[in-house]
């Protein structure tokens, strides 16, 4: 998980730098957009897995160790919130970078 967060931070930094650079390379922008869209898809897939796990744990909360399941639900909900925040931030940055690509692209 820490590797993924470091990777996301690096991607956020790269996108931010490309949107501020005076004369960025269009190929670099396009590669970064592709990487960003791939990360967005991964975050969406993770969100789906988390939601599926939350539903499964919630359905069985009355069976077995309810304290353990409540703790797991709490952990999953925090992860889902973090995932949503990262996805929102990434989509906003990608939107900015897409506009930058349109500005740089020859008419």
N, C-alpha and C positions, 0 to 999 in steps of 0.2 A: 504494500500500500504506500509506503514512504517513497519508493521508486516512482510510482505513478504520480504522486504529488509533486515530486521534483521535476518530472517530465512535463507536467502541466504548467508548473511555474516557468519553466524554460520556454514552453510554447507561448504562454501569455506574454513573456518578456520579448520574445522574437516578434510576435504580432505587433506589440506596442511600438517596438523600434522601427518596424517597416512602415507603420502608419505615420511616423514622425520624420522619416528620412526624406531628404530633399529629392534625391534622384534614385529611388530604389529600382532594382532589377526586376522586371516583370516576371521573368522565369522564377526568381526566388519567391516573389509574392504568390505565384500560382502554386508552387510546391508547398509553401506554408499553408495556403488555403486548403490544399488537399490533405495535408497532415491534420489541420484543425478539424476538418469535416470528419476525418477518420476518428479523431478523439471524441467528437460529439456523438458519433454513432456508438462508440464504446461506452460513453456515459449513459446514453439512452438504453443500451442493452443492460448495463449494470442496474439502472433504475428499474427496469422490467424484472430483473432477477430479485432485487430487494422487495419490490411490491409483491411478487409471487411468494417469497419466503414469509413476508409479514402476514399474508392471507393464510398461509398454511399454519403458522404458529398460532395465529388468532383463532383459527377454527378448532385447534386442539388444546386451547389454554385450560379448559376444565379437566383435562386428562393429564395425569402425571404431575410433575413439579411445577406448580403455577408460579412460584417465585422465580425459578430459573427461566420460565417462558416469558414472564413479564420483563425480566432483565434483558432477555434477547430481543423482545419487541422494542424496548427502549433504545437499545444499541442500533437496531435496524432502522428505527425512525431517525436517529441522529445521522446515520450514514446516508439515508435518503435525503434529508435536508441538505447535507453537505454536497451531495451529488447534484441536487437541483440548483444550488448556488453556483457551483462550478459550471454547470451547463448554461445557465443564464449568462454568466460572465463570458464564457467562451463564445456563445452565439452573438453577443454584443460586439466583442472584439472582431469576430469573423465578418460581421456586417460592416464594421469600419474598414477592415482590410479589403473587402470586396469593393467598397466605394473607392478606396485608394487605387486598386487595380484598374478600375474604370477610368480614373483620372490619368494614370500612367500609360494606359493602352493607347497606341496611335489611333487617330481618327480614321 
